[in-house]
């Protein structure tokens, strides 16, 4: 299991590894000691090996030189390790940590399956796409980046609790969920704070996940705002938060988009503008074109813009319903199971 750095790479891979384990197979991970995989993978009960490798996208010249110097050694080490372990297949979520593993697997002629979570493939998956046995994509249109016959629209593994959520009719008060992810978003935090005077007296209840760093100050100010709701540092039960929400305002990373689709929730996406290859914008555009979401540029997302988007949708319940139905059309349940089945197939093994 290769790939790391962010939850968007690691969490889906853990879901696939869990499926493989349930089928009687063994999975081990390769990542970096600096990535989130160093914490999440051992906590999930899987072994992990660390390599030293950095990124090549949106980094300075010194980092590029350092990464290019690390690449041959990391690849040689992985080739030796794969030769010793003799895995049936390699599964990659992409990212810089996956590069040496995939190169080593190609040298060792070990079949590879990659999963591309974003609408536009990342650097590693684009470069290695022609060498893999199968490419599993989160967006149907992403298949065009891979050779004909290799890509399958499986979706991204999402917790089953999201798929279990039913439609929520809009009541007298609109419940607005604002989340910039586990670490929060400065843009969303600032826009939310600027919007409070505009929402005063408006029939809205705001649930805002700020991230731990910004929570204390924002929560203190929110208590004096006169707006109904709550400000929290982190939401442990996100499916429950989705269940109570009429509208979600969030970034458009692959995981967030997949959860929106699985839950069938209308959303306003504010793409993170510095994501590699601007993939968050591409992710949001896919749903926006289908009428499943609205999209706002980070540089334009002020409190006034937030209020305008929310108030316009609150006055059109039928639009919220249409967006939710359209979002559900992008949901693909069973992605982890399907990925595990394909790994069994290309690896020539069964439980």
C-alpha positions, 0 to 999 in steps of 0.5 A: 500500500503506497502513498501518504502525506495527507488523509486524502491519500492514507484513509482510502488506502486504509479502507482497502487494506481493511478489506484485504485483511477481512479476506485473509490477506496481509497488507503493509504500507510504505510512506514517510515519517513526516506524513500523516500515515506515520500516525494513522497506519500503526493506529489501524494495526498495519505495518509501515516502512518509511522511506526518505523522499520529498515532493516535486510539485510546488516546492523550491529549487533546493527541494527539487534537487534534494528529491531527485537525489533521494529518488534513486536510493529510495527506489533501489531500497524498495526494489530490494524490499519488494524482492524480499517480500514478493508481494502479489500486487502494489496498490498506490494512492499516488503522492510523492511517497508512492513514486519509489514504490511504483518504480520499484514494482515496475522493475520487479514486474509486480502488478500495480493498481492505482486509485486516483481520488481527484478529477485530475490525476496527480504527478505520480499517477499521471507518470505511472498510469501507463504502467499499471494493470488497473486505474481506479478513479473517483470521477468518471471523467478522469478515466480519459487520463489513462489508457483505454480499458485500464480505468474503472469508475469505482469512486473513493472509499467512504464510511457507510454511515454517509451512504445511509443518510436520507434526504432532509426536508428544509424546515423553518431554520436552515442548518449550515455546516461549515468545515475546512477539514480537521485543521480548519481553513483560514478563508472559511473561518474568516468568512464565517466570522464576517458573516455573523452580523449579516445572519443576525435575525436570519433563520439559520443555525451554524455549526462551524468546525474551525480546527483546533488552532483557531477555535478558542478565539472564534468560539469566544466571539461567536458566543457574543454574535447573537447567531444560533449554533455552535463552534467546535474545534473538531467534529468526531462524528461527521456523518451525524453532522451531515445528517443534521445539515441542510447545506455544507460549505467546505473545501473540495478535496477528494474525500470531502467531495466523496462524502458530499456525494455519498450523503447526497448533500447540497454544498458550496465548495471553496477550493483550496487555491494552492492544491497541486495542479489546482485539483480542488478546483477541478473536483468542484467543477465536476459537481458544479457542472452537474448542478450538484454544488455551487463553487466560489473562488477562495479569493472572493469568499468573504462574509458577504459572499457566504451570506449571499450564497446561503440566503439565495439557497435558503429561499429556494428549497427546491434548489437544495433538493435538486442539488442533493439528488444530483450529488447522490448521482456521483456516489459509488458505494463499495469502492474499497471492496471493489479495489480489494477484488481487483487487487486479488484479480491482478495479483492472481490470489484469492482468500 
